[in-house]
Amino acid sequence: MKHLKYTLIATLSAFALTAAASNALAGDYLSFNAGEFNALRSGQEHNFQYGAEYRFSEVMYGLRPIVGGFGTDSGAAYGYAGVNWDVALIPNQLYIVPNFAVGAFKEGSGKKLGGALEFRSGIELDYQLPNQMQLGVALNHISNAGIYKNNSGEETVMGIYSIPVSTLRSWAGF
């Protein structure tokens, strides 16, 4: 119970700091990522992972809905929807982005996660360039939270490149 109290105080304080800080992010973003699937498990198969994510404009307090998906070179695929929380460490420059999503996993010839319904939680560190494009690195964990008999879980480490959708529109002449 004591830990719950401190967790609640820390969460509310973080929300207050986020509300006070100006994120100054562009509206919607399209993010591309590549990295390693099952990256932190020694003695197990590691696979190349690639994907894309659409990050909608901030709803409030830095919370941003997301939808995305990835595939691996072993034929696995994961589609998801969730939320990112953009927290400005240095406004207009450096952001830490905790995230959570739920989605459907299709197993390939590599890692078996136990079932179709899988949850993703993670943390990302993004550097925003002067043109509002972002470069980042992310660590995510995917598992089924024990709802299936097998809950082996996995971690991904990825590099991320995010482009404001407004920039893509201007490039396309919209």
C-alpha positions as CSV (number, residue, x, y, z in Angstrom):
1,M,0.0,0.0,0.0
2,K,2.9,2.3,0.8
3,H,4.4,1.8,-2.7
4,L,1.0,2.5,-4.3
5,K,0.9,5.9,-2.5
6,Y,4.4,6.8,-3.8
7,T,3.6,5.6,-7.3
8,L,0.4,7.7,-7.3
9,I,2.3,10.8,-6.1
10,A,5.1,10.3,-8.7
11,T,2.5,9.9,-11.5
12,L,0.5,12.9,-10.5
13,S,3.7,15.0,-10.2
14,A,4.9,13.8,-13.7
15,F,1.5,14.8,-15.2
16,A,1.7,18.2,-13.6
17,L,5.3,18.8,-14.9
18,T,4.2,17.6,-18.3
19,A,1.2,20.0,-18.4
20,A,3.5,22.9,-17.4
21,A,6.1,22.2,-20.0
22,S,5.5,23.1,-23.6
23,N,6.0,20.1,-25.8
24,A,5.9,22.2,-29.1
25,L,5.8,19.0,-31.1
26,A,4.3,19.0,-34.6
27,G,0.8,17.5,-35.0
28,D,0.8,14.0,-36.3
29,Y,4.0,12.0,-36.9
30,L,4.8,9.0,-39.1
31,S,7.6,7.0,-37.5
32,F,9.7,4.3,-39.0
33,N,11.7,1.9,-36.9
34,A,14.2,-0.9,-37.3
35,G,16.1,-3.0,-34.8
36,E,16.4,-6.3,-33.1
37,F,13.5,-8.6,-32.0
38,N,14.1,-10.7,-28.9
39,A,17.2,-8.5,-28.3
40,L,17.9,-9.1,-24.6
41,R,17.6,-12.9,-24.4
42,S,20.9,-14.6,-24.6
43,G,21.1,-18.1,-26.1
44,Q,17.9,-17.5,-28.1
45,E,17.2,-16.6,-31.7
46,H,17.4,-12.9,-32.5
47,N,15.6,-11.4,-35.6
48,F,15.7,-8.2,-37.6
49,Q,12.6,-6.1,-37.0
50,Y,11.1,-3.3,-39.1
51,G,8.0,-1.3,-38.7
52,A,6.0,1.9,-38.9
53,E,3.8,3.8,-36.4
54,Y,1.3,6.6,-36.9
55,R,1.4,9.0,-33.9
56,F,-1.7,11.2,-33.7
57,S,-1.6,14.8,-32.3
58,E,-1.5,15.2,-28.6
59,V,-4.9,14.7,-26.9
60,M,-3.8,16.2,-23.5
61,Y,-0.9,16.4,-21.2
62,G,1.5,14.9,-23.8
63,L,-0.7,11.8,-24.4
64,R,-0.8,10.8,-28.0
65,P,-2.8,7.9,-29.5
66,I,-0.7,5.5,-31.7
67,V,-1.4,2.7,-34.2
68,G,1.3,0.7,-35.9
69,G,2.8,-2.6,-36.8
70,F,6.1,-4.4,-37.4
71,G,7.4,-7.5,-39.1
72,T,10.5,-9.7,-38.6
73,D,12.7,-11.5,-40.9
74,S,11.3,-14.8,-39.4
75,G,7.8,-14.0,-40.7
76,A,6.3,-12.7,-37.4
77,A,4.0,-9.7,-37.4
78,Y,2.4,-7.5,-34.8
79,G,-0.3,-4.9,-35.2
80,Y,-1.2,-2.6,-32.3
81,A,-3.0,0.4,-31.0
82,G,-2.1,2.3,-27.8
83,V,-0.7,5.6,-26.4
84,N,2.6,7.4,-26.2
85,W,3.2,10.0,-23.4
86,D,5.6,12.7,-24.7
87,V,7.5,14.2,-21.7
88,A,9.8,17.1,-22.6
89,L,13.2,16.7,-20.8
90,I,14.4,19.7,-22.8
91,P,11.4,21.4,-24.5
92,N,11.7,21.4,-28.3
93,Q,14.7,19.2,-28.2
94,L,14.8,16.0,-26.0
95,Y,11.8,13.8,-25.1
96,I,11.3,10.7,-23.1
97,V,8.3,8.7,-24.3
98,P,6.8,5.9,-22.1
99,N,4.3,3.9,-24.1
100,F,1.7,1.1,-23.9
101,A,-0.2,-0.8,-26.6
102,V,-2.3,-3.9,-27.1
103,G,-2.3,-5.8,-30.3
104,A,-2.4,-9.0,-32.3
105,F,0.7,-11.1,-32.8
106,K,1.2,-13.6,-35.7
107,E,4.0,-16.0,-35.0
108,G,6.7,-16.7,-37.6
109,S,9.4,-19.3,-37.6
110,G,11.2,-17.6,-34.7
111,K,10.1,-16.7,-31.1
112,K,6.8,-18.1,-29.8
113,L,5.0,-15.6,-27.5
114,G,2.1,-17.9,-26.6
115,G,-1.0,-16.4,-28.3
116,A,-2.4,-13.8,-30.6
117,L,-3.3,-11.1,-27.9
118,E,0.0,-9.5,-26.7
119,F,0.7,-6.3,-24.8
120,R,3.6,-3.9,-25.5
121,S,5.1,-1.5,-23.0
122,G,8.2,0.5,-23.5
123,I,10.3,3.6,-23.2
124,E,11.8,5.8,-25.9
125,L,14.3,8.7,-26.0
126,D,13.8,11.1,-28.9
127,Y,15.9,14.0,-30.1
128,Q,14.0,16.6,-32.0
129,L,15.8,18.3,-34.9
130,P,15.2,22.0,-35.7
131,N,12.8,20.9,-38.6
132,Q,10.7,18.9,-36.0
133,M,11.9,15.6,-37.4
134,Q,13.0,13.2,-34.6
135,L,15.7,10.6,-34.1
136,G,15.3,8.2,-31.3
137,V,16.0,4.9,-29.7
138,A,13.4,2.6,-28.0
139,L,13.3,-0.4,-25.8
140,N,9.9,-2.3,-25.7
141,H,8.7,-5.5,-24.0
142,I,6.0,-7.6,-25.5
143,S,4.2,-10.3,-23.6
144,N,0.7,-11.7,-23.0
145,A,0.6,-10.9,-19.3
146,G,0.1,-14.6,-18.4
147,I,-3.3,-15.0,-20.2
148,Y,-1.9,-18.0,-22.1
149,K,0.0,-21.0,-20.8
150,N,3.2,-19.9,-22.6
151,N,4.2,-16.3,-21.6
152,S,7.8,-16.2,-22.8
153,G,7.9,-12.5,-23.7
154,E,10.5,-10.6,-25.7
155,E,12.3,-7.3,-25.9
156,T,13.0,-5.1,-28.9
157,V,15.7,-2.5,-29.3
158,M,15.0,-0.1,-32.2
159,G,16.2,3.0,-33.8
160,I,13.4,5.4,-34.8
161,Y,13.0,8.2,-37.4
162,S,9.8,10.3,-37.1
163,I,8.6,12.8,-39.7
164,P,5.8,15.3,-39.1
165,V,2.9,14.4,-41.4
166,S,2.7,18.1,-42.3
167,T,6.2,17.8,-43.7
168,L,5.2,14.8,-45.8
169,R,2.2,16.7,-47.1
170,S,4.3,19.6,-48.1
171,W,6.8,17.3,-49.9
172,A,3.8,15.7,-51.7
173,G,2.4,19.2,-52.6
174,F,-0.8,18.9,-50.5
